[in-house]
Amino acid sequence: MPQGLLVLNAGSSSIKFSVFALPADGGELELVCRGLQENIGEDTPYFKAFDHAGQILVDIPLTPTSGQYRRLGPDYRRRATDPPPPPNAVPTAVAIYDHQAALRDLLDWLEATAGLPEIIAAGHRVVHGGEEYSDPQRLTPETITRLEYFIPLAPLHQPHNLAGIRALSAIRPDLPQVACFDTAFHYGQPELAKLFALPRTYREEGVRRYGFHGLSYEYIASALTEITGTPATGRVVVAHLGNGASMCAMRDGHSVASTMGFTAVEGLPMGTRTGSLDPGVLIYLIERHGMGAKDLTNLLYKQSGLLGLSGISNDMRELLASPEPNAKLAVDYFCYRIARELGSLAAALDGLDALVFTGGIGEHAAAVREQVCARSGWLGIEMDPAANAANSQRIDRSGSRIAVWVLPTNEELIIARHTRQLVLQD
């Protein structure tokens, strides 16, 4: 049986997964399938998976039975619209459908489905590696315990990343696991880029700029090398634009500066996150409206950004299609902030050679790219409107001083590469 790697991204109520096959010749990893387990811990848990071409392999709800949740039965390809399987095909119910139950179902499905590789290791996306981890880490009980120390630095992500790791450890204690950190790519930034102008005592506690989306930026750096046939040299700004959005200045493939800092809420406005905000606003909200930490967290992370500005949606597709003035306002502000940050990052690089758009918005929203490039013409960007409208890989006009690329990111592949390197070198 061929061997493969499982890549996991565990959230509070979902687990995204991918499976990569290990080629016998040691070549590039091959995506076999990917999927999502949703509504973990809620009333309507759901499981769906797709093959490498996007064809549905499984798409079923997990039906509540007497206050419990049934595990997936042996007929894993049953669709939601198909007749239910006979009662004797349903295994024993589990009382709480948590991360452990979801991962057990996932492993059962992987083992029962013909043509899928045997999983020999798992790689996890972990948001925060603190100041300690500049590289992916083979997970041990000691490492997991240490990663808990960074929960206060990423309270909305780190606990759930670790929940997936602990759940898999309980089910398959013999399975090697690797943590890949969103902060690691930015670890080598110049010291000046990491600082806040706060008393040193807070810096010693770990209050500094970390930067995130590092797995995406690492992939883009490697993709530029593959596309051009030469190392990713020069001064490049990558705009990772999606429901979470950030930008990174890279020199010779290494992070120099980024828009996200201590948390993943700084920098650009996002789907529901504010982006950079005058701290005085928070003091005002505390004193005038009596907001506490939970209220502020909910406001900053879930009620603001494109959703807050538009009052309509956090989905860029809906905003671009809407005739409402506030939808246009949200889009314009998003593009304005990207262009403004681009100028700042170009200053950090002492110039600019290339701009890369990636992420769901960056890859598909031609109108956003058009406005950003129009606002940034002073840098020497000349966009080709036809290439941009076609979502071409390169969208700058011939003669433009700045190359402009549109590249899909692949964080899962980066995690799989690191996992293979750490597990197979042992």
ChimeraX attribute file (.defattr): number of C-alpha atoms within 10 A of each C-alpha:
attribute: neighborCount
match mode: 1-to-1
recipient: residues
	/A:1	7
	/A:2	12
	/A:3	15
	/A:4	24
	/A:5	27
	/A:6	26
	/A:7	26
	/A:8	27
	/A:9	20
	/A:10	25
	/A:11	20
	/A:12	19
	/A:13	15
	/A:14	22
	/A:15	23
	/A:16	17
	/A:17	21
	/A:18	24
	/A:19	28
	/A:20	25
	/A:21	21
	/A:22	22
	/A:23	13
	/A:24	8
	/A:25	6
	/A:26	7
	/A:27	8
	/A:28	12
	/A:29	18
	/A:30	16
	/A:31	19
	/A:32	18
	/A:33	22
	/A:34	23
	/A:35	22
	/A:36	20
	/A:37	23
	/A:38	20
	/A:39	19
	/A:40	22
	/A:41	17
	/A:42	12
	/A:43	14
	/A:44	14
	/A:45	21
	/A:46	19
	/A:47	22
	/A:48	18
	/A:49	22
	/A:50	17
	/A:51	17
	/A:52	15
	/A:53	10
	/A:54	11
	/A:55	10
	/A:56	16
	/A:57	17
	/A:58	19
	/A:59	19
	/A:60	18
	/A:61	19
	/A:62	19
	/A:63	16
	/A:64	16
	/A:65	11
	/A:66	9
	/A:67	12
	/A:68	16
	/A:69	21
	/A:70	21
	/A:71	20
	/A:72	24
	/A:73	20
	/A:74	15
	/A:75	15
	/A:76	17
	/A:77	17
	/A:78	18
	/A:79	16
	/A:80	13
	/A:81	8
	/A:82	9
	/A:83	8
	/A:84	12
	/A:85	12
	/A:86	8
	/A:87	8
	/A:88	8
	/A:89	12
	/A:90	15
	/A:91	12
	/A:92	13
	/A:93	16
	/A:94	15
	/A:95	13
	/A:96	16
	/A:97	23
	/A:98	21
	/A:99	25
	/A:100	20
	/A:101	20
	/A:102	26
	/A:103	20
	/A:104	19
	/A:105	17
	/A:106	20
	/A:107	15
	/A:108	16
	/A:109	19
	/A:110	19
	/A:111	14
	/A:112	13
	/A:113	14
	/A:114	8
	/A:115	11
	/A:116	20
	/A:117	20
	/A:118	17
	/A:119	20
	/A:120	17
	/A:121	21
	/A:122	24
	/A:123	32
	/A:124	26
	/A:125	25
	/A:126	26
	/A:127	30
	/A:128	29
	/A:129	26
	/A:130	22
	/A:131	13
	/A:132	11
	/A:133	16
	/A:134	17
	/A:135	15
	/A:136	22
	/A:137	18
	/A:138	17
	/A:139	18
	/A:140	13
	/A:141	10
	/A:142	8
	/A:143	12
	/A:144	15
	/A:145	12
	/A:146	14
	/A:147	22
	/A:148	15
	/A:149	13
	/A:150	18
	/A:151	18
	/A:152	11
	/A:153	20
	/A:154	15
	/A:155	12
	/A:156	17
	/A:157	18
	/A:158	24
	/A:159	21
	/A:160	22
	/A:161	23
	/A:162	23
	/A:163	17
	/A:164	26
	/A:165	26
	/A:166	17
	/A:167	18
	/A:168	22
	/A:169	18
	/A:170	12
	/A:171	14
	/A:172	13
	/A:173	11
	/A:174	11
	/A:175	12
	/A:176	18
	/A:177	25
	/A:178	25
	/A:179	29
	/A:180	27
	/A:181	24
	/A:182	25
	/A:183	24
	/A:184	26
	/A:185	23
	/A:186	27
	/A:187	24
	/A:188	14
	/A:189	18
	/A:190	12
	/A:191	11
	/A:192	10
	/A:193	17
	/A:194	21
	/A:195	16
	/A:196	15
	/A:197	8
	/A:198	10
	/A:199	8
	/A:200	12
	/A:201	9
	/A:202	12
	/A:203	15
	/A:204	9
	/A:205	8
	/A:206	15
	/A:207	19
	/A:208	21
	/A:209	25
	/A:210	30
	/A:211	30
	/A:212	28
	/A:213	24
	/A:214	23
	/A:215	25
	/A:216	22
	/A:217	30
	/A:218	22
	/A:219	19
	/A:220	25
	/A:221	23
	/A:222	14
	/A:223	18
	/A:224	18
	/A:225	15
	/A:226	12
	/A:227	11
	/A:228	9
	/A:229	9
	/A:230	9
	/A:231	15
	/A:232	21
	/A:233	15
	/A:234	14
	/A:235	22
	/A:236	29
	/A:237	28
	/A:238	27
	/A:239	26
	/A:240	26
	/A:241	25
	/A:242	18
	/A:243	19
	/A:244	20
	/A:245	29
	/A:246	28
	/A:247	27
	/A:248	27
	/A:249	26
	/A:250	29
	/A:251	20
	/A:252	13
	/A:253	21
	/A:254	21
	/A:255	24
	/A:256	26
	/A:257	28
	/A:258	30
	/A:259	26
	/A:260	22
	/A:261	23
	/A:262	18
	/A:263	18
	/A:264	24
	/A:265	25
	/A:266	22
	/A:267	23
	/A:268	29
	/A:269	28
	/A:270	27
	/A:271	26
	/A:272	24
	/A:273	28
	/A:274	23
	/A:275	24
	/A:276	16
	/A:277	14
	/A:278	7
	/A:279	8
	/A:280	9
	/A:281	10
	/A:282	15
	/A:283	13
	/A:284	12
	/A:285	14
	/A:286	15
	/A:287	11
	/A:288	9
	/A:289	9
	/A:290	10
	/A:291	16
	/A:292	12
	/A:293	9
	/A:294	9
	/A:295	12
	/A:296	15
	/A:297	15
	/A:298	13
	/A:299	17
	/A:300	21
	/A:301	18
	/A:302	17
	/A:303	19
	/A:304	21
	/A:305	28
	/A:306	28
	/A:307	24
	/A:308	21
	/A:309	23
	/A:310	19
	/A:311	15
	/A:312	16
	/A:313	19
	/A:314	25
	/A:315	16
	/A:316	24
	/A:317	12
	/A:318	12
	/A:319	22
	/A:320	16
	/A:321	10
	/A:322	14
	/A:323	10
	/A:324	13
	/A:325	10
	/A:326	18
	/A:327	23
	/A:328	17
	/A:329	15
	/A:330	25
	/A:331	19
	/A:332	15
	/A:333	16
	/A:334	26
	/A:335	23
	/A:336	18
	/A:337	17
	/A:338	28
	/A:339	19
	/A:340	15
	/A:341	21
	/A:342	25
	/A:343	18
	/A:344	16
	/A:345	25
	/A:346	21
	/A:347	12
	/A:348	18
	/A:349	19
	/A:350	9
	/A:351	14
	/A:352	25
	/A:353	19
	/A:354	19
	/A:355	21
	/A:356	25
	/A:357	26
	/A:358	24
	/A:359	22
	/A:360	17
	/A:361	22
	/A:362	24
	/A:363	23
	/A:364	21
	/A:365	19
	/A:366	19
	/A:367	16
	/A:368	22
	/A:369	25
	/A:370	18
	/A:371	17
	/A:372	21
	/A:373	22
	/A:374	15
	/A:375	17
	/A:376	18
	/A:377	14
	/A:378	10
	/A:379	17
	/A:380	15
	/A:381	24
	/A:382	21
	/A:383	23
	/A:384	17
	/A:385	15
	/A:386	12
	/A:387	15
	/A:388	23
	/A:389	15
	/A:390	11
	/A:391	19
	/A:392	16
	/A:393	17
	/A:394	17
	/A:395	23
	/A:396	24
	/A:397	18
	/A:398	11
	/A:399	11
	/A:400	15
	/A:401	15
	/A:402	20
	/A:403	21
	/A:404	27
	/A:405	22
	/A:406	23
	/A:407	21
	/A:408	20
	/A:409	22
	/A:410	17
	/A:411	21
	/A:412	25
	/A:413	21
	/A:414	23
	/A:415	26
	/A:416	30
	/A:417	16
	/A:418	19
	/A:419	27
	/A:420	20
	/A:421	12
	/A:422	18
	/A:423	16
	/A:424	10
	/A:425	7
	/A:426	5
